[in-house]
Amino acid sequence: MEISGQVRTARDMGLVACTRCTRIWPAGTRHCARCGQKLSQRAPLSLQRVWAWWCLGLIAYVPANIYPMLETRTLVTTRDNTIIGGAVEIARHGNWGIAAVILTASVLIPIGKFLAVAGLALGITRGSRLSRVRRQQLYEVVEYIGRWSMIDVFVVAILSSLVQLGAVVSISPGTASLFFAVSVIATMLSAQSFDSRLLWDKTDPPPAPRSHMA
């Protein structure tokens, strides 16, 4: 649904909204009289925090896909599985649905979040072809699905606690589980650090090309 006509933000009308209780106050008000939250037109250093958490999440995501996520030990064998390797192994046993869920939650969603957050942040500084409404909707989707990226960590924790048969079979979290948890938490903090009000700020139009005609 597109918004027709000119969009006037609270900042354009000399107002500021409380990010905690959504109460509107005149611009220049320092604290919300309802909940005590400190008021600001835009969160200071919002994009810097977004990029800092984004870089941390991306750095941690690389070893999360290289190191084993799950270590299975039996009497005679020891098997280590990465995220993708574990999904492929599950698919070989005929569980295509579970493999698809793991790949979606552990590969497609994190990569999509990296691209979406980076696109939103770059759109603030360099402009974007997407409308403000579409970018706001994209931001809300990214913030909503962030929690579902932890499904791999939850599965590993459950398996580790349930499958412990002493010397016969044991399952323990691999090194990748720590990096994956750090990556997910960092990307969630990156999305939460993003001040979505920046999406509605007016951007200056690009300068018109100069004519070389005399």
URVEN-V612479 format. One record per backbone hydrogen bond with DSSP energy under -1.0 kcal/mol. NH is the residue of the N-H (numbers start at 1). CO is the residue of the C=O. If there is no record, write none. Layout:
NH CO
NH CO
This chain:
13 9
14 11
15 10
16 25
18 23
22 18
25 16
27 14
29 26
32 37
36 32
39 30
46 43
49 45
50 46
51 47
52 48
53 49
54 50
55 51
56 52
57 53
58 54
59 55
60 56
61 57
62 58
64 60
65 62
67 63
69 81
70 81
71 172
72 79
73 170
74 77
79 72
81 70
86 82
87 83
88 84
89 85
90 86
91 87
92 88
94 91
95 90
96 94
99 95
100 96
101 97
102 98
103 99
104 100
105 101
106 102
107 103
108 103
109 104
111 107
112 108
113 109
114 110
115 111
116 112
117 113
118 114
119 115
120 116
121 117
122 118
123 119
124 120
125 121
126 122
135 131
136 132
137 133
138 134
139 135
140 136
141 137
142 138
143 139
144 140
145 141
149 146
150 147
151 148
154 150
155 151
156 152
157 153
158 154
159 155
160 156
161 157
162 158
163 159
164 162
165 169
168 165
170 73
171 163
172 71
174 69
176 68
179 175
180 176
181 177
182 178
183 179
184 180
185 181
186 182
187 183
188 184
189 185
190 186
191 187
192 188
193 189
196 194
198 195
199 196
200 197
201 198
